[in-house]
Amino acid sequence: MSEPDKTVSGWDPRVVAALSYLLGWVSGLLFLALEPHNRFVRFHAMQSVLVFGPSCVAFFICLSIPLVGWLAAIVIFYGSAILWLVLMFKAYKGERFKLPVAGELAEGRI
């Protein structure tokens, strides 16, 4: 079964998949709601929710813990930023780049 060439919005699926990472879990939820048919876009949107939702929660929990938590929050922040760039780039290139746990979960839920 081939992927649709366009999305509901008429945009290129690679662009929409990359945009699903733009605002982390928020844009992931948005594109899950707006794109019911394109599995490529839905995969990246779901992976965005599954990666950046928990990392956002972990970041804020770590911020509430003095010293060690603050250091962990810095690691989470920069690690998430690097991962964000990589995932957007891979989606824009048209790759179905699966992260070890989140990618498998995302693929099973779309």
C-alpha positions as CSV (number, residue, x, y, z in Angstrom):
1,M,0.0,0.0,0.0
2,S,1.6,3.3,-1.0
3,E,1.4,6.6,0.9
4,P,-0.8,9.4,-0.3
5,D,1.2,12.0,-2.2
6,K,-0.5,14.9,-0.4
7,T,-2.0,15.5,3.0
8,V,-5.4,16.8,3.8
9,S,-4.0,20.3,3.7
10,G,-2.5,19.7,0.3
11,W,1.1,20.1,1.5
12,D,3.9,17.8,0.9
13,P,3.9,15.0,3.5
14,R,7.6,15.5,4.2
15,V,7.0,19.1,5.2
16,V,4.0,18.2,7.4
17,A,5.9,15.4,9.1
18,A,8.8,17.8,9.8
19,L,6.3,20.4,11.1
20,S,4.9,17.8,13.5
21,Y,8.1,18.2,15.5
22,L,8.2,22.0,15.4
23,L,6.4,22.6,18.7
24,G,7.2,19.2,20.2
25,W,4.2,17.3,21.6
26,V,1.8,20.2,20.9
27,S,2.4,20.2,17.1
28,G,2.4,16.4,17.2
29,L,-1.1,16.3,18.7
30,L,-2.2,19.0,16.2
31,F,-1.1,17.0,13.2
32,L,-2.5,13.7,14.6
33,A,-5.9,15.5,14.8
34,L,-5.6,17.2,11.4
35,E,-4.2,14.3,9.3
36,P,-6.3,11.2,9.4
37,H,-5.0,9.3,6.4
38,N,-1.3,9.8,5.7
39,R,0.5,7.2,7.8
40,F,3.9,8.8,7.3
41,V,2.7,12.1,8.8
42,R,0.8,10.3,11.6
43,F,3.9,8.2,12.5
44,H,6.0,11.3,12.9
45,A,3.3,13.2,14.8
46,M,2.8,10.2,17.2
47,Q,6.5,9.9,17.7
48,S,6.7,13.6,18.5
49,V,4.1,13.2,21.2
50,L,5.7,10.1,22.6
51,V,9.2,11.6,22.8
52,F,8.6,15.3,23.7
53,G,5.6,14.8,26.0
54,P,7.6,12.8,28.6
55,S,10.7,14.8,28.1
56,C,8.8,18.0,28.8
57,V,7.3,16.5,32.0
58,A,10.8,15.2,33.1
59,F,12.3,18.6,32.4
60,F,9.8,20.4,34.7
61,I,10.1,17.7,37.4
62,C,13.9,18.1,37.3
63,L,13.6,21.9,37.6
64,S,11.8,21.4,40.9
65,I,14.8,19.5,42.4
66,P,17.7,21.7,43.5
67,L,21.2,21.2,42.1
68,V,21.2,17.6,40.8
69,G,17.7,18.1,39.2
70,W,18.9,21.4,37.6
71,L,21.8,19.6,36.1
72,A,19.6,16.8,34.8
73,A,17.2,19.5,33.4
74,I,20.1,21.0,31.4
75,V,21.0,17.6,30.0
76,I,17.3,16.9,29.1
77,F,17.0,20.3,27.5
78,Y,20.0,20.1,25.2
79,G,19.4,16.4,24.5
80,S,15.9,17.2,23.5
81,A,17.1,20.0,21.3
82,I,19.5,17.8,19.4
83,L,16.9,15.1,19.0
84,W,14.4,17.7,17.8
85,L,16.8,18.8,15.1
86,V,17.6,15.3,14.0
87,L,14.0,14.2,13.9
88,M,12.9,17.2,11.9
89,F,15.7,16.7,9.4
90,K,15.0,13.0,9.0
91,A,11.2,13.6,8.5
92,Y,11.9,16.3,5.9
93,K,14.2,13.9,4.0
94,G,11.3,11.5,3.9
95,E,12.8,8.9,6.2
96,R,10.6,6.9,8.6
97,F,13.3,7.3,11.3
98,K,12.2,5.2,14.3
99,L,13.6,5.8,17.8
100,P,14.1,2.6,19.8
101,V,11.0,2.7,22.1
102,A,8.9,5.7,20.9
103,G,9.2,4.7,17.3
104,E,7.9,1.2,17.9
105,L,5.1,2.5,20.0
106,A,4.2,5.2,17.4
107,E,4.2,2.6,14.6
108,G,1.8,0.4,16.6
109,R,-0.6,3.2,17.3
110,I,-1.1,4.8,13.9
